[in-house]
Every structure is written in C-alpha cells, then in structure tokens.
Amino acid sequence: MRPETRQRVLDAVERLGFRPNQHAQSLHTGRSWTVGLMTTDGIGRFSTPVLLGAEDALGAGKISVLLCDTRGDTIREQHHLRNLMDRRVDGIIVTGRRTDPRPPLSGVEGIPIVYALSPSTDPSDTSVASDDRGGAQLAVEHLIATGRTRIAHVTGPEHHAAARDRARHAVDVLDRSGLRLSGGRVHFGEWSEAWGRRAADAVLRTAPDTDAFFCGNDQIARGVADALRERGLDVPGKIAVVGYDNWDTMALACRPPLTTIDMNLTEIGRIAALKLLEAIDAEPAPGVHTVPCRLVVREST
C-alpha cells in the first residue's frame, strides 16, 4: 500500500471512530494482546507499585492486563494459572511481598514468564529484583558521611532474604570503612514498630554510645525513633536513624520524617514488563536483573 493511501485509510478510521475487532486480530496475529499479572501479596504493600509499573509499560503497548491474587496459596495459584492459560495470555508476570527466591511456576510451557521482586530459583528464567546490596551500601555510607561511627543494625526475621542480605551488606560496608557494628551483632527480629522499640532499648543498654541506627524497614525505624524520643534523645542531633522501603505511611508520619531507602518498586514492575515484551518477541533475557535503590534524605539524619 502506498503511503498516501495508507494515510487516507487511517484518516477515515479516525473520522468514523472505527475500532478493530480484537478477537479477529488475535486470530490473525496468533496473540491475545493480554498479559497475566500474578501476585502472592494480598495486602499489596510491595506488589501494588510493581504491578502499577508493569501496567503502565504494558498499557503503552495497548496490552490488556489480567490481575490474579494467589494470597500465597499454591492451589489458588494453579487455579489462576489454568485460567490464564485458557485465556491464551501472551505472557505472565509473577510478583509477591518478599524478596526471597521462589520456585518457578509449574505446568507452564510455551508462555514467557518474568518474575518481579521475588526472583525465580531457576537461573534460566528471567527475573527482576531490587539491589539490596546497593541499598544497604547507600544507607551505611550516608550515615558515615554524616559523621556516624557507632552504627547499630536492627532488622526483620533472619529467615527472610531481605533481612539477611541487607545485614550482610551493611556489615561489609562497615568492615571496608574500618568500623564495627555498635553492640557487636545484628539484631534480627520482626518487621514491626514494636520490635524497633524493644531493639532500640536493648542496643542502648549494651552500647549507650550508639550514634546511628540502620533499620531493615521503615516500621522498625519508626519504632526506633519513638523509643529514642521517649528517652529524650534528639534525632538526628544525638542519634541518626535510616529506614528501608520508603513507605510513605511510615516514613512521613515518623517524628522526625524518616531518611530511608527506596527500592524503586514501580521501576521493577516497568522493567519486568519490558523484559516480558522482549520474551514475547522471542528475545528472552534470562537471569536476575537488578534495579538500583535510591536514598531519600529527610530529617532523621
């Protein structure tokens, strides 16, 4: 078709408000122009930004999105997976609330899959994850740059990859800087404000010269800040506090507002969607692709 003829057709389509039949297009192209987004996170604290980022990228390509919430239930996951297969989706993005590697979806052949935030244990799969190593480095280096040398680390359960990884990398940065953890150890516990308050009291009993806390998430950090305020210790004048996640509900409500690490969850979702589109076009990129974190400086440091 000549360019001028094609343009006349497009002009007529727009003038008449014509919308092509998607079913007919699917039969012609062999694609459904739909993608499944499967989450294990019923609460949505972490998966929602990932899903929004993915939907933005897919929507730009005029691809429809089908959202499925498995609530961490393997039976429900298989049910949703069968439904997505029956709908002949072009691909699937899988995400969740934790950064722990997860087993790949079973019983799926011929459909591209990308794992976002929670990477697949299969290195031949495509996964997009947050750079916890870089995030911990940003937090500790920021505290050191503000003159802190007695830094404690309070985090979540040790069986969570996020807690282990952030703790390990924080200790590595301190070691390279010739420093040691205040109190001599990582304080593993819970992802909660209550744990932050208890841990702050425990640290200050054994290491009263502590001048900073790097916390594994914003809930813990808010609990630490509350405990310090109750003791009459100025934040950040006496002791600085850094959190992790940049959860507005916690970070902005903290007194003072919390310096924290943003995991760039929306960007993780966007890149996962782009990787899925590449795989749909027969250009898969296997392996784990990490997205850098960023430091958000507020008044707690």
Secondary structure in CASP SS format (residue, H / E / C, confidence):
PFRMAT SS
TARGET T0000
AUTHOR 0000-0000-0000
METHOD secondary structure of the structure
MODEL  1
M C 1.00
R C 1.00
P H 1.00
E H 1.00
T H 1.00
R H 1.00
Q H 1.00
R H 1.00
V H 1.00
L H 1.00
D H 1.00
A H 1.00
V H 1.00
E H 1.00
R H 1.00
L H 1.00
G C 1.00
F C 1.00
R C 1.00
P C 1.00
N C 1.00
Q H 1.00
H H 1.00
A H 1.00
Q H 1.00
S H 1.00
L H 1.00
H H 1.00
T H 1.00
G C 1.00
R C 1.00
S C 1.00
W C 1.00
T E 1.00
V E 1.00
G E 1.00
L E 1.00
M E 1.00
T E 1.00
T C 1.00
D C 1.00
G C 1.00
I C 1.00
G C 1.00
R C 1.00
F C 1.00
S H 1.00
T H 1.00
P H 1.00
V H 1.00
L H 1.00
L H 1.00
G H 1.00
A H 1.00
E H 1.00
D H 1.00
A H 1.00
L H 1.00
G H 1.00
A H 1.00
G C 1.00
K C 1.00
I C 1.00
S E 1.00
V E 1.00
L E 1.00
L E 1.00
C E 1.00
D E 1.00
T C 1.00
R C 1.00
G C 1.00
D C 1.00
T H 1.00
I H 1.00
R H 1.00
E H 1.00
Q H 1.00
H H 1.00
H H 1.00
L H 1.00
R H 1.00
N H 1.00
L H 1.00
M H 1.00
D H 1.00
R C 1.00
R C 1.00
V C 1.00
D C 1.00
G E 1.00
I E 1.00
I E 1.00
V E 1.00
T E 1.00
G C 1.00
R C 1.00
R C 1.00
T C 1.00
D C 1.00
P C 1.00
R E 1.00
P C 1.00
P C 1.00
L C 1.00
S C 1.00
G C 1.00
V C 1.00
E C 1.00
G C 1.00
I C 1.00
P C 1.00
I E 1.00
V E 1.00
Y E 1.00
A E 1.00
L C 1.00
S C 1.00
P C 1.00
S E 1.00
T C 1.00
D C 1.00
P C 1.00
S C 1.00
D C 1.00
T E 1.00
S E 1.00
V E 1.00
A E 1.00
S E 1.00
D C 1.00
D H 1.00
R H 1.00
G H 1.00
G H 1.00
A H 1.00
Q H 1.00
L H 1.00
A H 1.00
V H 1.00
E H 1.00
H H 1.00
L H 1.00
I H 1.00
A H 1.00
T C 1.00
G C 1.00
R C 1.00
T C 1.00
R C 1.00
I E 1.00
A E 1.00
H E 1.00
V E 1.00
T C 1.00
G C 1.00
P C 1.00
E C 1.00
H C 1.00
H C 1.00
A H 1.00
A H 1.00
A H 1.00
R H 1.00
D H 1.00
R H 1.00
A H 1.00
R H 1.00
H H 1.00
A H 1.00
V H 1.00
D H 1.00
V H 1.00
L H 1.00
D H 1.00
R H 1.00
S C 1.00
G C 1.00
L C 1.00
R C 1.00
L C 1.00
S C 1.00
G C 1.00
G C 1.00
R C 1.00
V C 1.00
H E 1.00
F C 1.00
G C 1.00
E C 1.00
W C 1.00
S C 1.00
E H 1.00
A H 1.00
W H 1.00
G H 1.00
R H 1.00
R H 1.00
A H 1.00
A H 1.00
D H 1.00
A H 1.00
V H 1.00
L H 1.00
R H 1.00
T H 1.00
A C 1.00
P C 1.00
D C 1.00
T C 1.00
D C 1.00
A E 1.00
F E 1.00
F E 1.00
C E 1.00
G C 1.00
N C 1.00
D H 1.00
Q H 1.00
I H 1.00
A H 1.00
R H 1.00
G H 1.00
V H 1.00
A H 1.00
D H 1.00
A H 1.00
L H 1.00
R H 1.00
E H 1.00
R C 1.00
G C 1.00
L C 1.00
D C 1.00
V C 1.00
P C 1.00
G C 1.00
K C 1.00
I C 1.00
A E 1.00
V E 1.00
V E 1.00
G C 1.00
Y C 1.00
D C 1.00
N C 1.00
W C 1.00
D H 1.00
T H 1.00
M H 1.00
A H 1.00
L C 1.00
A C 1.00
C C 1.00
R C 1.00
P C 1.00
P C 1.00
L C 1.00
T E 1.00
T E 1.00
I E 1.00
D E 1.00
M C 1.00
N C 1.00
L H 1.00
T H 1.00
E H 1.00
I H 1.00
G H 1.00
R H 1.00
I H 1.00
A H 1.00
A H 1.00
L H 1.00
K H 1.00
L H 1.00
L H 1.00
E H 1.00
A H 1.00
I H 1.00
D C 1.00
A C 1.00
E C 1.00
P C 1.00
A C 1.00
P C 1.00
G E 1.00
V E 1.00
H E 1.00
T E 1.00
V E 1.00
P C 1.00
C C 1.00
R E 1.00
L E 1.00
V E 1.00
V C 1.00
R C 1.00
E C 1.00
S C 1.00
T C 1.00
END
